[in-house]
Amino acid sequence: MSRTADDPVPPRLVLNLDEAFRVLEALEDARLAMRETGVAPGLQDELATVIRVIHGRLGFEEGGVS
């Protein structure tokens, strides 16, 4: 994934594994709730980007984000 100067995702984020899972779960829940209600498609895309970055940093497959 390429990064740009205006990318809102920090290049380095330090969390312990438990914290990372909690953040990832919260982001996925928020995105799902937004998708189910059809709210803020642009923000849904931003959340999907952040979720993909966290998935990648944790070594997970991208399959969790559609």
C-alpha positions in Angstrom: 0.0 0.0 0.0 1.5 3.3 -1.0 1.5 6.3 1.3 1.1 10.0 0.5 1.9 13.0 2.6 -1.7 13.7 3.4 -2.4 10.0 4.4 -4.3 10.1 7.8 -2.9 6.7 8.8 0.2 7.3 11.0 3.3 5.6 9.7 4.1 4.1 13.1 1.6 3.2 15.7 2.7 1.3 18.8 0.1 -0.8 20.6 0.4 -4.1 22.4 -1.4 -7.0 20.7 -4.5 -6.8 23.0 -4.9 -3.1 22.3 -4.5 -3.6 18.6 -7.2 -6.3 18.5 -9.6 -4.0 20.5 -9.0 -1.1 18.2 -9.4 -3.3 15.1 -12.6 -4.7 16.4 -14.0 -1.3 17.2 -13.2 0.0 13.7 -14.7 -3.0 12.1 -17.9 -2.7 14.2 -18.1 1.0 13.3 -17.7 0.4 9.6 -20.3 -2.4 9.7 -22.8 -0.2 11.5 -22.2 2.6 9.0 -22.5 0.2 6.0 -25.8 -1.2 7.4 -27.3 2.2 7.7 -25.8 3.6 4.5 -24.2 6.5 6.3 -21.1 8.3 5.1 -19.7 6.2 2.2 -16.5 8.3 2.1 -15.8 7.7 5.8 -16.5 4.0 5.3 -13.8 4.0 2.7 -11.4 5.7 5.1 -12.2 3.2 7.8 -11.6 0.4 5.3 -8.1 1.8 4.6 -7.2 2.0 8.3 -8.5 -1.5 8.9 -6.4 -2.8 6.0 -3.3 -1.1 7.4 -3.9 -2.6 10.8 -4.6 -6.1 9.3 -1.4 -5.9 7.4 0.7 -4.8 10.4 -0.8 -7.7 12.4 0.0 -10.1 9.6 -3.6 -10.9 8.7 -5.1 -11.5 5.3 -7.2 -8.6 3.8 -10.3 -10.9 3.6 -11.9 -9.3 6.6 -12.6 -6.1 4.8 -15.0 -6.0 1.8 
